[in-house]
Amino acid sequence: MPELSFEAKGQWRPMAAADLPGVLAVADRVHPAFPEDGAVFEERLRLYPAGCLAFSSGADVLGYAVSHPWRAFDPPALNARLGELSRRSDTYYIHDVALLPELRGSGAAALVVALLIARARKEGFATVSLVAVNGSAGFWAHHGFHDVAARKVVDAALARKLRGYDDAAAFMVRTL
Ligand SMILES: CC(C)(COP(=O)(O)OP(=O)(O)OC[C@H]1O[C@@H](n2cnc3c(N)ncnc32)[C@H](O)[C@@H]1OP(=O)(O)O)[C@@H](O)C(=O)NCCC(=O)NCCS
């Protein structure tokens, strides 16, 4: 059981453009090995605001989630803008969930995953996909995601994309 639940630290709410500096500050701290430009976050918030959430206590952003509909087995490259959402979207893609260390173990991560899954269901998607980095595959497995490469169905193009993240990146899918 978490020692202090996330309710004591703030709450998840829709991300606003004014949150972007705080979101980037979290990303810089949490993902030093996977840097992404502010323009990448700004574009995803603009293209699919319903998939972008911020965890905040007052003005401070302590965590964020970014997600959007996308093409199955074709994850966007790291630090790449999308241009537009694909008309052929056939999976709900979780680009990132990131919490500052002080928010981890609080239950905030499980809640936001549940919120993203609910959004995917509401949009009628049969799967949710993501690229797991930072040793997070165990966390995602805990939430029902399976490592597709481990099932040996990953193709060469997808394998190349994953190496653009790092050698340990795993493409994971949850069937709804
Ligand atoms: C990934 C992240 C969002 C998870 O949030 P968290 O608060 O640390 O996770 P939780 O404590 O809620 O863990 C939930 C469960 O998953 C398990 N878990 C967490 N990380 C795990 C891991 N690396 N391996 C196996 N299980 C893990 C926990 O044991 C916990 O299980 P329990 O409910 O039975 O106790 C957070 O650690 C984070 O922001 N990490 C840095 C950013 C990142 O890597 N994001 C993922 C990018 S794809």
Ligand as a Chemical Component Dictionary entry (heavy atoms), coordinates in Angstrom:
data_LIG
# 
_chem_comp.id                   LIG 
_chem_comp.type                 NON-POLYMER 
_chem_comp.pdbx_formal_charge   0 
_chem_comp.three_letter_code    LIG 
# 
loop_
_chem_comp_atom.comp_id 
_chem_comp_atom.atom_id 
_chem_comp_atom.alt_atom_id 
_chem_comp_atom.type_symbol 
_chem_comp_atom.charge 
_chem_comp_atom.model_Cartn_x 
_chem_comp_atom.model_Cartn_y 
_chem_comp_atom.model_Cartn_z 
_chem_comp_atom.pdbx_ordinal 
LIG C1  C1  C 0 6.375 4.169  -14.885 1  
LIG C2  C2  C 0 5.735 4.999  -13.786 2  
LIG C3  C3  C 0 4.674 5.943  -14.378 3  
LIG C4  C4  C 0 5.049 4.022  -12.807 4  
LIG O1  O1  O 0 4.519 4.757  -11.734 5  
LIG P1  P1  P 0 4.786 4.249  -10.234 6  
LIG O2  O2  O 0 4.037 5.129  -9.305  7  
LIG O3  O3  O 0 6.259 4.151  -10.079 8  
LIG O4  O4  O 0 4.164 2.789  -10.292 9  
LIG P2  P2  P 0 3.322 2.102  -9.152  10 
LIG O5  O5  O 0 4.058 2.234  -7.867  11 
LIG O6  O6  O 0 1.911 2.576  -9.203  12 
LIG O7  O7  O 0 3.367 0.609  -9.625  13 
LIG C5  C5  C 0 2.195 -0.066 -9.915  14 
LIG C6  C6  C 0 2.519 -1.503 -9.854  15 
LIG O8  O8  O 0 3.460 -1.826 -10.898 16 
LIG C7  C7  C 0 4.586 -2.409 -10.317 17 
LIG N1  N1  N 0 5.773 -1.902 -10.954 18 
LIG C8  C8  C 0 6.153 -0.615 -11.044 19 
LIG N2  N2  N 0 7.304 -0.517 -11.744 20 
LIG C9  C9  C 0 7.632 -1.792 -12.063 21 
LIG C10 C10 C 0 8.711 -2.382 -12.765 22 
LIG N3  N3  N 0 9.697 -1.630 -13.305 23 
LIG N4  N4  N 0 8.739 -3.728 -12.906 24 
LIG C11 C11 C 0 7.750 -4.496 -12.386 25 
LIG N5  N5  N 0 6.693 -3.995 -11.728 26 
LIG C12 C12 C 0 6.649 -2.665 -11.562 27 
LIG C13 C13 C 0 4.592 -1.997 -8.861  28 
LIG O9  O9  O 0 5.242 -2.989 -8.071  29 
LIG C14 C14 C 0 3.136 -1.904 -8.535  30 
LIG O10 O10 O 0 2.625 -3.148 -8.187  31 
LIG P3  P3  P 0 1.588 -3.293 -6.959  32 
LIG O11 O11 O 0 0.372 -2.465 -7.346  33 
LIG O12 O12 O 0 1.306 -4.760 -6.918  34 
LIG O13 O13 O 0 2.311 -2.772 -5.790  35 
LIG C15 C15 C 0 6.776 5.833  -12.999 36 
LIG O14 O14 O 0 7.691 4.958  -12.362 37 
LIG C16 C16 C 0 7.553 6.803  -13.865 38 
LIG O15 O15 O 0 7.118 7.930  -14.079 39 
LIG N6  N6  N 0 8.722 6.392  -14.360 40 
LIG C17 C17 C 0 9.573 7.258  -15.186 41 
LIG C18 C18 C 0 8.930 7.553  -16.537 42 
LIG C19 C19 C 0 8.714 6.310  -17.345 43 
LIG O16 O16 O 0 9.601 5.487  -17.501 44 
LIG N7  N7  N 0 7.493 6.202  -17.885 45 
LIG C20 C20 C 0 7.139 5.099  -18.751 46 
LIG C21 C21 C 0 7.504 5.435  -20.143 47 
LIG S1  S1  S 0 6.938 4.188  -21.268 48 
# 
loop_
_chem_comp_bond.comp_id 
_chem_comp_bond.atom_id_1 
_chem_comp_bond.atom_id_2 
_chem_comp_bond.value_order 
_chem_comp_bond.pdbx_ordinal 
LIG C1  C2  SING 1  
LIG C2  C3  SING 2  
LIG C2  C4  SING 3  
LIG C2  C15 SING 4  
LIG C4  O1  SING 5  
LIG O1  P1  SING 6  
LIG P1  O2  DOUB 7  
LIG P1  O3  SING 8  
LIG P1  O4  SING 9  
LIG O4  P2  SING 10 
LIG P2  O5  DOUB 11 
LIG P2  O6  SING 12 
LIG P2  O7  SING 13 
LIG O7  C5  SING 14 
LIG C5  C6  SING 15 
LIG C6  O8  SING 16 
LIG C6  C14 SING 17 
LIG O8  C7  SING 18 
LIG C7  N1  SING 19 
LIG C7  C13 SING 20 
LIG N1  C8  SING 21 
LIG N1  C12 SING 22 
LIG C8  N2  DOUB 23 
LIG N2  C9  SING 24 
LIG C9  C10 SING 25 
LIG C9  C12 DOUB 26 
LIG C10 N3  SING 27 
LIG C10 N4  DOUB 28 
LIG N4  C11 SING 29 
LIG C11 N5  DOUB 30 
LIG N5  C12 SING 31 
LIG C13 O9  SING 32 
LIG C13 C14 SING 33 
LIG C14 O10 SING 34 
LIG O10 P3  SING 35 
LIG P3  O11 DOUB 36 
LIG P3  O12 SING 37 
LIG P3  O13 SING 38 
LIG C15 O14 SING 39 
LIG C15 C16 SING 40 
LIG C16 O15 DOUB 41 
LIG C16 N6  SING 42 
LIG N6  C17 SING 43 
LIG C17 C18 SING 44 
LIG C18 C19 SING 45 
LIG C19 O16 DOUB 46 
LIG C19 N7  SING 47 
LIG N7  C20 SING 48 
LIG C20 C21 SING 49 
LIG C21 S1  SING 50 
# 
